[in-house]
Amino acid sequence: MKYHIHTSIKLSVLILSSAILLLGEKKPNLIVIMTDDQGYHDVGFNGSKEIPTPYIDSIAANGVKFTDGYVSFPVCGPSRAGFITGRYQDRFGFTTNPTQDPNNETAGLPLTEDTMADVLKKVGYKSAIVGKWHLGTHPKFHPLKRGFDYFYGFLSGGHNYMPEMLTVEDITKVSKRWQWYSTKLRENHKAVELEKYLTEALTDAAIDFIDKQKNENDSPFMLFLSYNAPHTPFQATKKYLDRFEHVENWGRKRYCAMISAVDDGVGKVLEKLENENIKDNTIIFFLSDNGGPVKHASNNFPLRGAKGDLYEGGTRVPFAMQWPEKISGGIVYSNPVISLDIMATIAELAGASIDSEKALDGVNLIPFLTGEKKGKPHEYLFWRKWEQNAMAVRHQDKKIVAPKQWEKNGCELYSLKEDIKEANNIILKESPYSNKLIKHWENWNAQMKDRVFPTLGNDDWWER
């Protein structure tokens, strides 16, 4: 059983690249808009009536709403490591959130891995990340050393939103836990003073990058707009809070306001693309990096679980895309897809070759969306939490899951088509099938690595 793409991807991308050259088509731009800890239900296209998200919803309306869109881990650091490489992050030991120690040379995305920016650079793309990095704070892991041409944001996993709260020069000056939330933003390597609400500043930086690419370079570009909203701390300006005066819960009101600020930003990015006449050939993906932490005001209805869980509420996220030039609007796609597919999609479309030793676990989604390919993009999707010895496998409409210590505590089996809430454990009725899924997971797990760095929670590095 093959679980990831091997060298055959090289042949397909070379054929596609030749076809693009013959037809004179311009390579598509790519924008990935990723939120942080947004609940599955907390967007209009998944049913929210409480938080208006018209601009985010327009991406799904003008393209594709993925009902079963997943990420590769239920917490942000590993999820982002998987997304940016197109590979299960456990292949290179990124099993959990790493220590934020800026002197630790192992706590980040290994230099042996290629990022999306690395791959696209080889075929003429300019790439930017705006917002949250969370893939290593040591200088060797800096985005500008990982294929990106521009960086505006912060290196750590969380941040304050108000300008007056950013008082620490950089992460090397941190003297206590969580103080990295107060570090100044960086533009490339230089500290910059924040002059407005962080979400708005990130939107501005993204628009500036698009403007520069269109008017100075005119090369295809990739933009990773990595919002940290609505991740805690819950901080919003009066402008956005006033939209939710009717929401009584303190945390929920601010959470809603923070998503509303993101939606405004998405609208401005879409408007910029329209004004520059590049919207049609720009692929836009929107997703969250993991499920919402429901105890912190998010809503994952109708899913069970939350951020950190291998139940659906931890890994199934708001997920949509548009590409007006190639994809018709109004598609509702219900076969399982995963964030790893974004890398595989753009690599193949751009004609970028993939090193056979770094074979992708994602697939190009476009042929499945156009109907050129039938069936499901993935036969199996796998998850694990190495520290807890937890596991999950999705196969067709069935899912086996073990929240922790699966060999000791056993597994649960759910039929997601009839039981999206994962309430009716049917493992006793389907033992042979369950054993088959466990065997597939064991074969996959044998290819994975143990954790390679200290974790966020077990390293008081600032005391050293």
C-alpha positions in Angstrom: 0.0 0.0 0.0 1.4 3.4 -1.0 0.7 6.2 1.4 2.4 9.1 -0.4 3.4 10.3 -3.9 6.7 9.0 -5.2 8.8 9.9 -8.2 5.8 9.6 -10.5 4.9 13.2 -9.5 8.1 14.3 -11.4 6.8 13.0 -14.7 3.3 14.5 -14.2 4.6 17.9 -13.3 7.0 18.0 -16.2 4.2 17.0 -18.6 1.9 19.7 -17.2 4.7 22.2 -17.2 5.4 21.5 -20.9 1.7 21.9 -21.7 1.5 25.2 -19.9 4.5 26.5 -22.0 2.9 25.3 -25.2 -0.4 26.9 -24.4 1.3 30.1 -23.3 -0.7 30.1 -20.0 0.7 32.1 -17.1 1.4 30.1 -13.9 -1.3 30.8 -11.3 -0.6 32.9 -8.2 -1.4 31.3 -4.8 -2.7 32.9 -1.7 -3.3 30.8 1.4 -5.2 32.6 4.1 -4.9 30.7 7.4 -6.6 31.6 10.7 -5.6 30.3 14.1 -7.9 28.2 16.3 -11.1 29.1 14.3 -14.1 26.8 15.0 -15.6 24.7 12.2 -19.0 26.4 12.6 -17.6 29.9 13.0 -17.8 30.9 9.4 -20.9 31.6 7.3 -20.3 28.9 4.7 -20.5 26.3 7.5 -23.7 27.7 8.9 -22.8 30.5 11.4 -25.5 33.1 11.8 -23.7 34.8 14.7 -20.6 35.9 12.9 -21.1 37.5 9.4 -18.2 36.5 7.2 -19.3 37.7 3.7 -15.9 37.9 2.2 -14.6 34.6 3.5 -18.0 33.1 2.3 -17.4 34.5 -1.1 -14.4 32.2 -1.6 -16.6 29.2 -1.1 -19.4 30.7 -3.2 -17.1 31.5 -6.1 -15.2 28.2 -5.9 -15.4 25.2 -3.6 -16.7 24.5 -0.1 -14.9 21.5 1.3 -17.2 19.9 3.9 -14.6 17.4 4.9 -11.4 19.5 4.9 -8.8 18.4 7.4 -5.4 19.5 8.8 -2.7 17.0 9.7 -2.6 17.8 13.4 -5.0 19.4 15.9 -2.5 22.0 17.2 -0.9 24.8 15.3 2.8 24.2 15.1 2.7 20.6 13.6 -0.3 21.5 11.5 1.6 24.4 9.9 4.7 22.2 9.4 2.6 19.7 7.5 0.9 22.3 5.4 4.1 24.2 4.4 5.9 21.0 3.3 3.0 19.0 1.9 4.2 16.1 4.1 3.0 14.5 7.3 5.0 16.4 9.8 5.7 13.2 11.8 8.0 12.2 8.9 10.5 14.6 10.2 9.7 14.5 14.0 7.7 17.7 14.3 5.2 16.0 16.6 4.0 18.9 18.8 4.6 22.6 19.4 8.3 23.1 19.9 10.1 25.2 22.5 10.4 28.8 21.6 14.1 28.9 22.6 15.9 31.0 20.0 19.1 29.2 20.8 17.8 25.8 20.1 19.0 24.6 16.7 16.7 21.6 16.5 13.4 23.2 17.5 12.0 24.1 14.1 11.3 22.8 10.6 14.3 20.7 9.8 16.6 22.1 7.1 16.3 18.8 5.2 12.7 19.7 4.4 11.6 21.9 1.5 9.0 24.5 2.1 6.4 25.5 -0.4 8.5 28.6 -1.0 11.6 26.6 -1.6 9.9 24.5 -4.3 8.2 27.5 -6.0 11.3 29.6 -6.1 12.9 27.1 -8.5 10.1 27.9 -11.1 10.2 31.7 -10.8 7.8 32.4 -7.9 8.3 35.2 -5.3 6.9 34.2 -1.9 5.9 36.0 1.2 4.7 35.0 4.7 2.7 37.6 6.6 1.8 36.9 10.2 2.6 33.9 12.3 5.6 31.6 11.5 5.8 29.1 14.4 8.3 26.9 12.6 11.4 27.8 14.7 12.8 30.9 16.3 16.5 30.1 15.9 18.0 32.2 13.1 18.6 29.1 10.9 14.8 28.6 10.7 14.0 32.2 9.7 11.5 32.4 6.8 14.1 34.2 4.6 16.3 31.1 4.9 13.4 28.8 4.1 12.7 30.1 0.6 10.6 33.2 1.3 11.5 36.5 -0.2 9.5 38.6 2.3 8.5 38.3 5.9 6.3 40.5 8.0 5.1 39.2 11.3 6.4 37.2 14.3 8.4 34.0 14.7 6.6 32.6 17.8 3.3 30.8 18.2 1.2 33.5 19.7 1.0 37.3 19.9 -0.7 40.3 21.4 -2.8 42.4 19.0 -2.5 46.0 20.4 0.5 48.2 19.5 1.1 49.4 23.1 1.6 45.8 24.3 4.6 45.1 22.1 7.4 46.2 24.3 10.0 43.4 24.0 12.7 44.1 21.3 12.9 40.5 20.1 12.6 36.9 21.4 16.2 36.8 22.7 15.1 39.4 25.3 12.3 37.2 26.8 12.7 36.6 30.5 9.5 34.7 31.4 6.9 32.4 30.0 4.6 33.8 27.3 6.6 37.1 27.1 7.1 36.3 23.4 3.6 37.5 22.9 4.9 41.0 23.5 7.8 41.0 21.0 7.9 43.6 18.3 7.0 42.6 14.8 9.7 42.0 12.3 9.9 43.0 8.7 12.4 40.6 7.2 15.1 40.9 10.0 14.2 44.4 11.2 12.1 45.3 14.2 9.1 47.5 13.3 6.8 49.5 15.5 3.2 48.4 15.2 0.9 51.4 14.6 -2.5 49.7 14.4 -4.5 46.6 15.4 -2.3 43.6 14.4 -4.9 41.9 12.2 -5.2 45.2 10.2 -1.5 45.5 10.0 -1.1 42.0 8.6 -3.7 42.7 6.0 -1.9 45.9 4.9 1.4 44.0 4.6 -0.3 41.4 2.4 -1.7 44.0 0.1 1.6 45.8 -0.1 3.3 42.5 -1.2 0.7 41.9 -3.9 1.1 45.5 -5.1 4.8 45.1 -5.3 4.6 41.8 -7.2 2.1 43.2 -9.7 3.8 46.5 -10.3 7.5 45.7 -9.9 8.2 42.0 -10.6 5.1 40.8 -12.4 6.2 37.2 -11.6 3.9 34.6 -10.2 3.7 34.8 -6.4 2.8 32.8 -3.4 1.4 34.6 -0.3 0.9 32.8 3.0 -1.3 35.2 4.9 -1.0 33.7 8.3 -3.4 35.4 10.7 -3.1 34.7 14.4 -6.7 35.6 15.0 -8.8 34.3 16.7 -6.2 32.7 18.9 -6.0 34.1 22.4 -5.5 36.6 23.9 -9.0 37.9 23.1 -8.2 41.4 22.0 -10.3 43.6 19.7 -10.8 47.2 19.0 -14.1 49.1 19.5 -14.7 49.1 15.8 -15.1 45.3 15.7 -16.6 44.9 19.2 -19.4 47.3 18.3 -20.6 44.8 15.7 -21.4 42.3 18.4 -23.0 44.3 21.2 -25.7 41.7 21.4 -23.2 39.0 22.4 -23.2 38.8 26.2 -20.4 36.4 26.8 -17.1 38.4 27.2 -14.9 35.9 25.5 -17.3 35.0 22.7 -17.9 38.7 21.9 -14.2 39.3 21.4 -13.7 36.1 19.5 -16.5 37.1 17.1 -14.9 40.6 16.7 -11.5 39.1 15.9 -13.0 36.9 13.1 -14.9 39.9 11.8 -11.6 41.8 11.5 -10.1 38.8 9.6 -13.1 38.9 7.2 -12.6 42.6 6.6 -9.0 41.8 5.7 -10.0 39.0 3.3 -12.3 41.5 1.6 -9.5 44.0 1.1 -7.2 41.3 -0.3 -10.0 40.2 -2.8 -10.6 43.8 -3.7 -6.9 44.3 -4.4 -6.8 41.2 -6.7 -9.9 42.6 -8.6 -8.4 46.0 -9.0 -5.1 44.6 -10.3 -7.0 42.3 -12.7 -5.3 39.2 -11.3 -8.2 37.6 -9.4 -9.1 35.0 -12.1 -5.6 33.4 -12.2 -5.0 33.5 -8.4 -5.8 30.4 -6.4 -7.0 31.3 -2.9 -7.3 28.7 -0.1 -8.9 29.6 3.2 -8.6 27.3 6.2 -7.9 27.3 10.0 -4.8 25.6 11.3 -6.8 23.4 13.6 -10.2 23.1 15.2 -11.5 25.6 17.7 -10.7 25.3 21.4 -14.4 25.3 22.6 -13.5 26.3 26.1 -12.2 29.5 24.7 -15.4 30.6 23.0 -15.2 28.8 19.6 -18.0 26.7 18.1 -17.2 23.4 16.3 -20.9 22.3 15.8 -21.8 19.6 14.8 -18.4 18.0 15.5 -17.2 16.3 18.6 -14.0 17.6 20.3 -11.8 20.6 20.0 -8.3 21.8 19.4 -5.9 19.2 20.6 -8.3 16.3 19.9 -8.2 13.7 17.2 -12.0 13.7 17.1 -13.4 15.7 14.2 -13.6 18.9 16.2 -9.8 19.0 16.4 -8.8 18.2 12.8 -11.8 19.1 10.5 -11.7 22.8 9.8 -13.3 25.6 7.7 -11.8 24.9 4.3 -12.6 26.6 1.0 -10.9 27.7 -2.2 -11.4 29.5 -5.5 -9.7 29.8 -8.8 -12.1 31.6 -11.1 -10.1 30.9 -14.3 -10.4 27.1 -13.9 -13.0 26.2 -11.3 -16.7 26.9 -11.5 -18.3 28.5 -8.4 -20.8 26.9 -6.1 -19.1 23.5 -5.7 -19.7 21.6 -2.5 -17.1 18.9 -2.3 -17.6 16.2 0.3 -14.7 13.8 -0.3 -12.0 14.1 2.4 -9.1 16.5 1.6 -6.3 17.7 3.8 -4.1 20.8 4.1 -1.2 18.8 2.7 -2.9 18.9 -0.7 -2.3 22.6 -1.1 1.5 22.1 -1.6 0.9 19.2 -4.1 -1.7 21.3 -6.0 0.5 24.3 -6.6 3.6 22.3 -7.2 2.0 20.4 -10.0 0.3 23.4 -11.5 3.5 25.4 -11.4 5.6 22.7 -13.0 7.8 22.3 -9.9 9.6 19.0 -9.5 9.7 17.3 -6.1 12.7 15.5 -4.8 11.9 11.8 -4.6 13.3 11.6 -1.1 10.8 14.2 0.0 7.8 12.7 -1.7 4.5 14.5 -0.9 1.6 13.1 1.0 -0.8 15.5 -0.6 -2.4 15.3 -4.1 -3.3 17.9 -6.7 -7.0 18.6 -6.0 -7.8 20.4 -9.3 -8.5 17.3 -11.5 -10.9 16.0 -8.8 -12.7 19.4 -8.7 -13.0 19.6 -12.5 -14.2 16.0 -12.9 -11.1 15.0 -14.9 -10.4 12.5 -12.1 -13.0 10.3 -10.5 -13.0 8.8 -7.1 -11.5 10.2 -3.9 -8.3 12.1 -3.6 -7.3 10.0 -0.6 -8.0 6.4 0.3 -6.7 6.9 3.8 -5.9 9.9 6.0 -3.7 9.3 9.1 -3.1 11.2 12.3 -1.1 10.6 15.4 -0.2 12.3 18.7 3.2 10.8 19.5 3.4 12.1 23.0 0.0 10.6 24.0 0.3 7.5 21.8 -3.0 8.6 20.2 -4.0 7.8 16.6 -6.8 8.1 14.0 -7.5 6.9 10.5 -10.2 8.0 8.1 -11.1 5.5 5.3 -14.0 6.5 3.1 -16.8 7.4 5.6 -15.4 5.5 8.5 -13.0 6.7 11.1 -11.1 4.9 13.8 -9.8 7.0 16.7 -8.0 6.5 20.0 -7.7 9.7 22.1 -4.7 8.4 24.1 -2.6 5.2 24.7 -4.4 3.3 22.0 -2.7 0.0 22.7 -3.8 0.1 26.3 -7.2 1.8 26.1 -8.4 0.5 22.7 -9.9 2.3 19.8 -13.3 3.7 18.8 -14.9 3.4 15.3 -17.5 5.8 13.9 -19.4 6.0 10.7 -19.2 9.7 9.9 -21.8 9.7 7.2 -24.5 8.7 9.7 -22.8 9.9 12.9 -20.9 13.1 12.3 -20.9 13.8 16.1 -19.0 10.6 16.7 -21.5 9.5 19.3 -22.1 5.9 18.4 -19.0 3.7 18.8 -19.5 0.7 16.4 -16.2 -1.0 16.9 -17.6 -4.1 18.4 -19.9 -4.6 15.4 -17.0 -4.2 12.9 -13.9 -5.7 14.5 -12.3 -7.2 11.4 -12.6 -3.9 9.6 -11.3 -2.0 12.6 -8.3 -4.3 12.8 -7.6 -3.6 9.1 -7.5 0.1 9.7 -5.2 -0.3 12.7 -2.9 -2.4 10.6 -2.8 0.4 7.9 -2.0 2.9 10.6 0.8 0.8 12.0 2.3 0.5 8.6 2.1 4.2 8.1 3.4 4.9 11.7 6.5 2.8 11.0 7.6 5.4 8.5 7.3 8.2 11.0 9.9 9.6 13.5 9.9 10.4 17.2 10.0 14.0 18.4 13.3 15.7 17.7 13.1 18.8 20.0 12.0 19.9 23.5 8.3 20.9 23.7 6.7 24.2 24.4 5.5 23.1 27.8 8.6 21.3 29.1 11.4 23.8 28.4 11.9 26.9 30.6 14.7 28.0 28.3 14.6 31.7 29.5 15.9 30.6 32.9 19.2 29.6 31.3 
